[in-house]
Amino acid sequence: MEIFGQSLAVGTALFLFLALFLALGFEFVNGFHDTANAVATVIYTKSLKAPVAVVWSGCWNLIGVLTSTGAVAFNIVALLPVELVLNVGSAAGFAMVFSLLISAILWNIGTWYFGLPASSTHTLTGAIMGVGLANSVITGHSFGEGVNWAQAQSVFTTLLISPIIGFGAAALLLLIAKATIKNPELYAAPDGDKAPPTWIRGLLILTCTGVSFAHGSNDGQKGMGLIMLIMLGVIPATFALNLETKPGDINSIVTASRSISTSMQAHAPAAKLTVADASKELDNYLKSSGKLSDNTYAALSVISKEIGDTLDHKNSFGDIAAAERTHVRNDAYLVSATIKKLDKGDKFANKAEDKAAMDYKKSLDTVSQFIPVWVKVAVALALGLGTMIGWKRIVVTVGEKIGKEHLTYAQGAAAELTAMTTIGMADHWGLPVSTTHVLSSGIAGTMAANKSGLQAGTLRNILLAWVLTLPVCVILGAGVFSATLYFIAHVMHIGYTGILF
């Protein structure tokens, strides 16, 4: 069976379709779990009828996904153990992908069933940590060495700060509105089924649109990153490198590779490493326990030179043997991640060298971290359909059970405007944030600022779900990863590092 220009056995093709089904299933659940937050305010302020609101939100989620950059997708992938990302086609690599998807889907469905707004970002991050911890135990490394703690800290910081920003900013925005806009209609609860005044209705629909678009452009990318890992593992010849890269861009990478190779070798002129030793050195440096040494610079020099030599006189990545493309992609991944870590530690000789290295990193990311249009379309449809089907449970919690009084027009607009802005800024900087955390906190903030009162029982349950998400998903991720590896080893008789297909 030929798929994307590569011949696959029937079993391999079925395995691929199962993996893609799970990845799109994750985004579908994400749609009815997270995106419901975007429509809660327009439904409960009578700005739009529920069927119209969820279809409208679903469409703007779709547009958000289609216009996204992919930065968030690969920041999530950066949390994964380097050895599994580099060997995603191995038994352990596929166990990783399946465990992430199954764990995230199980927790999201569970919290949705009880009507609790929980974070899909938190869910996926916890599963990734579980995989990393289990991987470190199974491979005999130091416990926790498989987790990219620096990247995890960045994600956790964003997830921790975003609800605080949501609560405070929405409360402040409501107070500013009260001080500057004296129209009493804005601060009134809906009168039965009567629609709000036209200008208020337009404002609420606008903010709902913004949150839906921002959610699509941020949350939709998580599924994209996982789908690209799946495609890389099964069909590396087509998905290891962006085959549409222009000759001029390839030539620029060759020039930059040789320049960086020379400047990095100057840090360690006496060090001599083979390509295999250099790859191992960078792999070790990227672990949480990795330490910088002269060999790190020498290894960066060797692998950069290897990239330049491989791409020299090539007009397209199609000119490289199919089996070689995965090696180029892995080299690019190692070099890019190493430069990022060196940049964070301010380990380059001067600003000029730092800039040259970061420009080189960007060019490598462009050709190795790409999202085909069909992946965006598939994720967009799954997210949009999920929004339209399973929205009601979360909407009832957000709209009725956070505050003791009915949501007013101003409260809905303040919460939505805060969520739209926060998520949009996070997407610009490539940071994964939780729509659920920001919007739920925003509504709670407006209730507090308006002295409407908060329902302690609901807030306790929501906070409990937020607190439990990480540890539960860590356990789920580790458990499913270990079980999947056991199945592959004892039923399929394939070793940990064995190529699955």
Secondary structure, DSSP 8 states (H G I E B T S, - for coil): -EETTEE--HHHHHHHHHHHHHHHHHHHHHHHHHTHHHHHHHHHTTSS-HHHHHHHHHHHHHHHHHT--SHHHHHHHTTS-HHHHHTTTBHHHHHHHHHHHHHHHHHHHHHHHTT----HHHHHHHHHHHHHHHHHHHTT--TTTTS-HHHHHHHHHHHHHHHHHHHHHHHHHHHHHHHH---GGGGS---TT----HHHHHHHHHHHHHHHHHHHHHHHHHHHHHHHHHHHHH-HHHHSS-TT--HHHHHHHHHHHHHHHHHHHTT-TT----HHHHHHHHHHHTSTT----HHHHHHHHHHHHHHHHHHTT-SSGGGS-HHHHHHHHHHHHHHHHHHHHHHHTT-SSSHHHHHHHHHHHHHHHHHHS---HHHHHHHHHHHHHHHHHS-HHHHHHHHHSSBSS---HHHHHHHHHHHHHHHHHHHHTT----HHHHHHHHHHHHHHHTT--B-HHHHHHHHHHHHHHHHHHHHHHHHHHHHHHHHHHHTS---TTSB--
